[in-house]
Amino acid sequence: MLETNIPLPRARAKYPFDEMVVGQCLTLPVSEYRRMNGAASIYKRKNPAWAYAIRKQGEIARLWRVA
């Protein structure tokens, strides 16, 4: 069946960078560290005013929004 005028659903981001406010922290398993860091780097390139810090803490990885 062909349909017309059906809106395309908005793509859902894997990480909620656009929803984070300064001081908030995103916590994921350490296995996601490289993927999360890469995604944050790409997001920062598109949003230069956005800044983050990322650290491994044992078995978890944390990303903080710092600006």
Secondary structure, DSSP 8 states (H G I E B T S, - for coil): ----S--------SS-GGG--TT-EEEEEGGGHHHHHHHHHHHHHH-TT--EEEEEETTEEEEEE--
